[in-house]
């Protein structure tokens, strides 16, 4: 990538989209948010993003659009909407792909990058992951839980100059970002932690830190983690268990991201469709194909689907 990274569009002005947008905009990049929630759009248009928590109280003004078709140029597009909305979000961005935009999914679970690649071209798609946590506490209102490194990489694999250029631009703007030469494996590192924790939080309405303080819940989470690792190994994703446990420790640390409830829990509390299919469903289908016995993860999936049946048609 020879051109300077300056224009960034962010699809999804929820907790993470708003947090990333505020950091990059404050760091000097030209950021535009895209969201379909009218209350969110009105609040941000009138008052900017009002952020509390890590870094103190602040207000960041960022333009926001209701349709990606309204954005004519973007060097990088961060896709941070729910996985359930990925396809609908990608369709109006074909013109950006033709103009050379790079699309980076910072979403939960498996499958989002493949959806983007199918619509926008795999050569235009990066995977991304972060252990940072941000929550949207109301229209235009955000809670910042701290900082952790982000990682991005070519979805087709390998190192690239454009990945380095984007990582350097984001880091210079205040969002520490590193290039990954195997982003699929790195995404799995976070996924196994999400598979271990998300459903438990959704069922109990506890934060990650609170879950880890209860022996019985922590034990079942570790059982689920080992089952998730077995699925990763079946996909030729070689993960070091100790490294995964260190990552889980960061995700669940009290005083940081562990004080936030996982997005699946927040979806259940809001009585909206969760990302259970992306966090658990795709991996369970891989387990079926590999003939694996993963009863804890199957129970997690079934419990979340059962809760959703009370409010989803």
C-alpha positions as a printed Julia matrix, in Angstrom:
313×3 Matrix{Float64}:
   0.0     0.0    0.0
   1.75    3.11  -1.24
  -0.85    5.71  -0.3
  -0.98    7.39   3.09
  -3.52    5.97   5.55
  -5.73    8.86   6.57
  -9.44    8.2    5.88
 -11.1     5.58   8.06
 -14.73    4.49   7.99
 -16.13    2.45  10.87
 -19.22    0.32  10.33
 -21.04    0.0   13.63
 -21.04    2.74  16.26
 -21.53    0.37  19.19
 -19.16   -0.03  22.1
 -16.06   -1.02  20.16
 -16.78    0.99  17.01
 -17.29    4.13  19.05
 -14.19    3.49  21.15
 -11.95    2.83  18.13
 -13.4     5.83  16.33
 -12.74    8.15  19.25
  -9.12    7.01  19.57
  -8.29    7.25  15.87
 -10.07   10.56  15.42
  -8.35   12.08  18.46
  -5.08   10.79  16.99
  -5.52   12.81  13.81
  -7.15   10.41  11.36
 -10.23   11.39   9.34
 -12.91    9.09  10.79
 -16.52    8.59   9.7
 -18.91    6.37  11.64
 -21.68    4.4    9.93
 -24.68    3.07  11.84
 -28.35    2.35  11.19
 -29.64    3.14  14.69
 -31.48    6.44  14.43
 -31.2     7.3   18.14
 -27.48    6.66  17.99
 -27.09    8.8   14.89
 -29.08   11.69  16.4
 -27.17   11.6   19.69
 -23.73   11.51  18.06
 -24.67   14.16  15.48
 -25.87   16.53  18.21
 -23.45   15.88  21.06
 -20.58   13.76  19.72
 -19.37   10.67  21.55
 -19.49   11.14  25.33
 -16.93    8.8   26.86
 -16.18    7.94  30.48
 -13.93    5.48  32.28
 -10.33    4.98  31.21
  -8.84    8.3   30.1
 -11.44   10.36  31.96
 -14.58   12.13  30.84
 -14.38   13.46  27.3
 -16.4    14.37  24.25
 -15.28   13.49  20.74
 -17.09   14.81  17.68
 -17.09   12.47  14.68
 -19.35   12.62  11.6
 -21.81    9.75  11.36
 -23.75    8.43   8.35
 -26.7     6.06   8.18
 -25.6     4.35   4.95
 -22.17    3.2    3.74
 -23.16    4.34   0.25
 -22.78    7.91   1.56
 -19.04    7.35   2.07
 -17.28    7.78  -1.24
 -13.66    7.22  -0.21
 -11.94    5.35   2.63
  -8.43    3.99   2.89
  -9.53    1.54   5.57
 -12.97    0.35   6.68
 -13.27   -1.19  10.13
 -16.23   -3.56  10.29
 -17.42   -3.58  13.9
 -21.11   -4.31  13.57
 -22.7    -7.51  14.91
 -21.96  -10.62  12.89
 -25.68  -10.94  12.23
 -25.45   -7.72  10.2
 -22.22   -8.37   8.3
 -23.76   -9.32   4.97
 -26.18   -6.4    4.93
 -23.36   -4.05   5.91
 -21.03   -5.31   3.16
 -23.42   -5.04   0.23
 -23.5    -1.2    0.01
 -19.68   -1.03   0.25
 -18.85   -2.62  -3.11
 -17.95    0.79  -4.51
 -15.33    1.21  -1.78
 -13.79   -2.13  -2.68
 -13.52   -1.0   -6.3
 -11.79    2.18  -5.1
  -9.15    0.21  -3.2
 -10.44    0.23   0.39
  -9.16   -2.4    2.82
 -11.83   -3.95   5.06
 -10.8    -5.14   8.52
 -13.19   -7.22  10.62
 -12.83   -6.61  14.34
 -15.89   -8.76  15.06
 -16.51  -11.72  17.32
 -16.34  -15.36  16.31
 -15.84  -17.15  13.02
 -17.23  -16.44   9.58
 -17.39  -12.65   9.29
 -14.24  -12.37   7.19
 -15.53  -15.02   4.8
 -18.78  -13.1    4.34
 -16.83   -9.93   3.59
 -14.5   -11.77   1.21
 -17.43  -13.25  -0.68
 -18.92   -9.8   -1.33
 -15.89   -7.49  -1.4
 -13.1    -9.81  -2.58
 -10.72  -11.77  -0.37
  -7.79   -9.64  -1.53
  -9.48   -6.64   0.12
 -10.17   -8.27   3.49
  -8.1    -8.39   6.67
  -8.84  -10.13   9.91
  -8.43   -8.22  13.15
  -8.64   -8.82  16.86
  -8.33   -6.94  20.1
  -8.67   -7.64  23.8
  -9.88   -4.11  24.46
 -13.37   -3.6   25.81
 -15.83   -0.8   25.3
 -19.53   -0.57  26.05
 -22.24    1.64  24.64
 -24.26    2.62  27.71
 -26.83    4.71  25.87
 -27.23    6.66  22.61
 -23.88    8.37  22.05
 -22.58    7.32  25.49
 -19.59    5.0   26.0
 -17.61    3.31  28.75
 -13.88    2.84  28.06
 -12.31   -0.09  29.96
  -8.66    0.39  28.99
  -6.06   -0.38  26.36
  -4.57   -3.56  24.9
  -2.71   -4.24  21.64
  -4.66   -4.92  18.44
  -3.58   -7.23  15.63
  -4.43   -7.19  11.92
  -3.41   -9.37   9.0
  -4.18  -10.42   5.47
  -7.11  -12.85   5.45
  -5.3   -14.82   2.74
  -2.3   -15.09   5.09
   1.31  -13.95   5.12
   3.06  -10.67   5.73
   2.34   -7.58   3.65
   3.52   -4.01   3.35
  -0.03   -2.68   3.5
  -0.7    -4.46   6.8
   2.43   -2.85   8.23
   1.37    0.56   6.88
  -2.09    0.34   8.47
  -0.67   -0.93  11.76
   1.84    1.92  11.86
  -0.83    4.53  11.06
  -3.16    3.24  13.77
  -0.35    3.03  16.32
   0.72    6.6   15.54
  -2.88    7.68  16.11
  -2.98    6.07  19.56
  -4.45    2.63  18.81
  -1.55    0.23  19.31
  -1.72   -2.2   16.37
   0.61   -4.94  15.14
   0.8    -6.93  11.94
  -0.03  -10.64  12.19
   1.34  -13.06   9.64
  -1.27  -15.66  10.65
  -4.37  -13.73  11.67
  -6.6   -16.83  11.55
  -4.59  -18.45  14.35
  -4.62  -15.21  16.33
  -8.39  -14.92  15.96
  -8.73  -18.45  17.31
  -6.71  -17.42  20.39
  -9.4   -14.91  21.26
 -12.24  -17.14  20.1
 -11.45  -19.98  22.48
 -11.61  -17.46  25.33
 -14.95  -16.17  24.08
 -16.26  -19.71  23.75
 -15.19  -20.41  27.32
 -16.81  -17.28  28.81
 -19.57  -15.76  26.68
 -22.42  -18.2   27.26
 -21.66  -18.41  30.99
 -21.94  -14.62  31.22
 -25.14  -14.7   29.16
 -26.76  -17.27  31.44
 -25.57  -15.81  34.77
 -25.49  -12.06  33.95
 -22.02  -11.82  35.48
 -18.91  -10.04  34.26
 -15.91  -12.09  33.18
 -14.04  -11.14  36.36
 -16.99  -12.2   38.53
 -17.2   -15.55  36.74
 -13.53  -16.27  37.32
 -13.9   -15.63  41.04
 -16.38  -18.51  41.4
 -14.7   -21.92  41.46
 -17.6   -23.84  39.92
 -18.0   -21.41  37.04
 -14.27  -21.11  36.46
 -13.97  -24.92  36.27
 -16.69  -25.24  33.65
 -15.11  -22.4   31.64
 -11.78  -24.19  31.59
 -13.5   -27.38  30.45
 -15.12  -25.44  27.62
 -11.77  -23.87  26.76
 -10.15  -27.28  26.34
 -13.01  -28.39  24.09
 -12.58  -25.23  22.02
  -8.86  -25.93  21.71
  -9.65  -29.41  20.39
 -11.75  -27.86  17.61
  -8.95  -25.44  16.76
  -6.47  -28.34  16.53
  -8.86  -30.16  14.18
  -8.66  -27.11  11.86
  -4.84  -27.21  11.87
  -4.74  -24.18  14.15
  -1.91  -24.91  16.55
  -2.36  -22.97  19.75
  -0.29  -23.11  22.91
  -2.61  -23.68  25.87
  -0.47  -21.62  28.23
  -0.49  -18.68  25.81
  -4.27  -18.97  25.51
  -4.62  -18.99  29.29
  -2.51  -15.82  29.51
  -4.8   -14.18  26.97
  -7.86  -15.27  28.96
  -6.28  -13.79  32.08
  -6.03  -10.42  30.31
  -9.62  -10.65  29.06
 -10.97  -11.4   32.55
  -8.78   -9.13  34.67
 -10.6    -7.07  37.27
 -10.02   -3.34  36.88
  -9.96   -3.62  33.09
 -11.82   -5.5   30.36
 -12.91   -8.17  32.86
 -15.31   -5.66  34.44
 -17.25   -5.54  31.18
 -19.9    -8.12  30.34
 -19.27  -10.01  27.07
 -21.3    -8.8   24.11
 -23.38  -11.99  24.06
 -24.53  -11.22  27.6
 -25.37   -7.62  26.65
 -27.38   -8.88  23.67
 -29.44  -11.17  25.9
 -30.05   -8.36  28.39
 -31.25   -6.15  25.52
 -33.42   -9.02  24.17
 -31.81   -8.9   20.74
 -30.3   -11.58  18.55
 -26.84  -12.52  19.78
 -23.76  -13.66  17.89
 -24.13  -17.21  19.23
 -23.88  -18.67  15.72
 -20.56  -16.9   15.1
 -19.08  -17.63  18.54
 -20.34  -21.21  18.9
 -22.35  -22.37  15.88
 -19.63  -22.35  13.22
 -17.11  -24.02  15.55
 -19.62  -26.7   16.54
 -20.2   -27.53  12.89
 -16.45  -27.94  12.53
 -16.51  -30.23  15.57
 -19.24  -32.31  13.93
 -17.2   -32.67  10.76
 -14.16  -33.74  12.8
 -16.15  -36.19  14.94
 -15.28  -34.4   18.2
 -17.08  -34.8   21.5
 -17.59  -31.3   22.95
 -20.57  -31.62  25.33
 -19.88  -28.47  27.37
 -19.82  -26.23  24.31
 -22.96  -27.9   22.95
 -24.67  -27.18  26.27
 -23.54  -23.54  26.16
 -24.97  -23.16  22.65
 -28.26  -24.84  23.56
 -28.74  -22.71  26.69
 -28.24  -19.45  24.79
 -30.63  -20.56  22.04
 -33.15  -21.48  24.72
 -32.95  -18.03  26.3
 -33.28  -16.36  22.89
 -36.41  -18.4   22.14
 -38.28  -16.3   24.74
 -37.99  -13.13  22.66
 -36.96  -14.06  19.09
 -39.51  -15.28  16.58
